[in-house]
Amino acid sequence: MGQPSAGKPVMEDERSFSDICGGRLALQRGYYSPSCREFCLSCPRLSLRSLTAVTCTVWLVAYRLFSLCENSMILSAAIFITLVGLLGYLHFVKIDQETLLIIDSLGIQMTSSYASGKESTTFIEMGKVKDIVINEAIYMQKVIYYLCILLKDPVEPHGISQVVPIFQSAKPRLDCLIEVYRSCQEILAQQKATSTNP
C-alpha cells in the first residue's frame, strides 16, 4: 500500500531528548490537521571517529597476522570484510530517523530511514488498532519504557492479537514517549468519537 498523502505539515520547533543510553535524540512534530500528526525522531549520525577506530583495529590485526604468516590474502580479506561489514551496517542496521504518521481516518504509518538511504515502511489500518500504550520491559538489566500499538484480535473483540513497538531503534526515554503518546491519544479519541457518532 502506498504512503498516505496529507499535504504540507506545520512543523513545530525541534525538541531534544535522550535515549536510554544518554545519547541525544531530536523530535520534530508535524501537524497536517487536527486529525493528522507526524513525529520524526532523529538519531545521532554515524561517528567518523568510531568508524575510523574500528577500521584501524581490523587492519592492524590483519597486518599483524600478515607479518606472522606472510600471506597477502589476509590483508585482502581484511579490506573486503571491512567494506562489506560497513555497507551491511549502513544498509541494514544503522537507522538515522524513525517517523510515525497517524491519520484518524486511515491508520498509522511507521517509516525507518537507514544511513544508506534505504527506507522501510509499515502501515497499519486504523480499524485494526485497539490502542497505543506505553509499556515497560527489561533491557540490559534495567527497566525501560517503549511506545507500542495494540492490534485488535479478529476473533476475540476484547483481545489483543499483536503488539507492535514504535521507535524500536531510537529507544527514547519516558519523557519523549509521553510527548508522542498524548498526541496519539488525541487522534485516537477523535477517531473513536467519529466511529460512534457517524
C-alpha positions in Angstrom: 0.0 0.0 0.0 1.3 3.4 -0.9 2.2 6.1 1.6 -0.7 8.4 2.6 -0.6 11.9 1.3 -1.7 14.6 3.8 -0.4 17.9 2.4 2.3 20.1 3.9 2.7 20.0 7.7 3.1 22.8 10.1 6.3 21.8 11.9 6.9 22.8 15.5 10.4 23.6 16.9 12.7 20.7 17.2 13.0 19.4 20.7 15.9 17.5 22.2 15.5 14.3 24.2 17.8 11.4 25.3 17.7 7.7 24.5 18.0 5.1 27.2 21.8 5.2 27.0 22.0 9.0 27.3 22.5 9.7 23.6 20.9 12.8 22.0 17.7 12.4 20.1 15.8 15.2 18.2 12.0 15.1 17.9 10.1 17.1 15.3 6.3 17.2 15.4 4.3 17.9 12.3 0.6 19.0 12.3 -1.2 18.5 9.0 -4.6 18.9 10.5 -6.3 18.2 13.9 -6.8 14.6 12.7 -3.3 14.0 11.3 0.1 14.3 13.0 3.6 13.3 12.3 6.6 12.6 14.6 10.1 12.4 13.3 12.7 11.1 15.8 16.3 11.6 14.6 19.2 9.6 16.0 22.9 10.7 16.1 24.7 10.2 12.8 27.4 7.6 12.4 30.6 8.9 14.2 33.6 9.2 11.9 35.8 8.7 15.0 34.2 5.3 15.8 34.3 4.3 12.1 38.0 5.1 11.9 38.8 3.3 15.2 37.0 0.1 14.1 38.6 0.2 10.6 42.1 0.8 12.0 41.7 -2.0 14.6 40.7 -4.6 11.9 43.5 -3.6 9.6 46.1 -3.6 12.4 45.1 -7.1 13.4 45.2 -8.1 9.7 48.7 -6.6 9.3 49.9 -8.4 12.4 48.7 -11.7 11.1 50.2 -10.9 7.7 53.6 -10.2 9.3 53.4 -13.6 11.0 52.1 -15.6 8.1 53.4 -13.5 5.2 50.2 -14.2 3.3 48.8 -11.3 1.3 45.3 -12.9 1.2 44.9 -11.8 4.9 45.2 -8.1 4.0 42.9 -8.5 1.1 40.3 -10.4 3.2 40.5 -7.7 5.9 39.8 -4.9 3.4 36.9 -6.9 1.9 35.4 -7.8 5.3 35.7 -4.2 6.4 33.9 -2.8 3.3 31.2 -5.5 3.3 30.6 -5.0 7.0 30.4 -1.3 6.7 27.9 -1.5 3.8 25.8 -4.0 5.6 25.8 -1.9 8.8 24.7 1.2 6.9 22.0 -0.6 4.9 20.5 -3.0 7.4 21.4 -1.8 11.0 22.1 2.0 11.3 18.8 3.9 11.4 19.1 7.7 11.2 15.4 8.6 11.5 12.2 7.0 12.6 8.9 8.6 11.6 5.4 8.0 12.9 2.4 9.3 10.9 -1.1 8.9 12.4 -4.3 9.7 10.5 -7.5 9.0 12.2 -9.4 8.1 9.0 -6.7 5.9 7.5 -4.3 4.4 10.0 -0.7 4.6 11.3 2.4 4.6 9.2 5.9 3.9 10.6 9.0 4.6 8.5 12.6 3.8 9.3 15.3 5.7 7.3 18.6 3.9 7.2 22.0 5.6 6.9 22.4 4.2 3.4 19.2 6.0 2.2 17.0 2.9 2.3 13.6 3.3 3.8 11.4 0.6 5.4 7.7 1.4 5.8 4.9 -0.3 7.8 1.2 0.7 7.5 -1.5 -0.4 9.9 -5.1 0.3 9.1 -6.9 2.3 11.9 -9.7 -0.4 12.0 -7.0 -2.9 13.3 -5.7 -0.6 16.1 -7.1 -1.2 19.5 -4.9 1.3 21.4 -1.5 2.9 21.7 0.1 2.5 25.1 3.4 3.0 26.9 4.7 -0.4 28.0 7.7 -1.4 30.1 10.4 -4.1 29.5 13.6 -5.3 30.9 16.6 -4.3 28.8 20.3 -4.8 29.8 19.3 -5.4 33.4 17.2 -2.3 33.7 13.6 -1.3 33.2 12.9 0.7 30.1 9.7 2.1 28.6 8.5 1.9 25.0 5.6 3.0 22.9 3.6 0.3 21.2 0.5 -0.2 19.1 -2.0 -2.9 20.3 -3.8 -4.6 17.4 -7.3 -6.0 17.8 -7.9 -9.7 17.8 -10.2 -10.5 14.9 -11.7 -13.5 16.8 -11.9 -12.1 20.3 -13.3 -8.5 20.3 -11.7 -7.6 23.6 -8.4 -9.4 22.9 -5.1 -8.3 21.5 -3.6 -10.1 18.6 -0.2 -8.4 18.4 2.0 -5.7 20.0 3.9 -3.5 17.5 6.7 -1.4 19.1 7.3 2.2 17.9 10.7 3.9 17.8 12.3 0.5 18.4 15.8 1.6 17.2 16.0 5.0 18.9 14.8 3.8 22.3 13.8 7.2 23.6 13.3 7.9 27.3 9.9 8.2 29.0 9.6 12.0 28.7 9.8 11.7 24.9 7.4 8.8 24.8 4.8 10.8 26.8 5.0 13.7 24.3 4.1 11.4 21.4 1.7 9.3 23.4 -0.5 12.3 24.3 -0.8 13.4 20.7 -1.6 9.9 19.6 -4.3 9.5 22.2 -5.9 12.8 21.0 -6.1 11.4 17.5 -7.5 8.0 18.7 -10.1 9.8 20.8 -11.3 11.7 17.7 -11.4 8.5 15.7 -13.5 6.7 18.3 -15.9 9.7 18.6 -16.3 9.7 14.9 -17.0 6.0 14.6 -19.6 6.0 17.4 -21.3 9.2 16.1 -21.4 8.9 12.3 
